[in-house]
Amino acid sequence: VSTEILQALLALGYSDKEAVLAIKQIPTDVSVSDGIRAALKTLSKA
């Protein structure tokens, strides 16, 4: 699941570093769509 979230964030133009840091801050038991949403919220606060 985290691989799919990473690919989605990269497709949206985030760097590898930004995407990996955001993924580390979200729960591991989320769906892909919820994970993307959570990662985007994390990135918007940065």
Secondary structure, DSSP 8 states (H G I E B T S, - for coil): -HHHHHHHHHHTT--HHHHHHHHHTS-TT--HHHHHHHHHHHHHH-
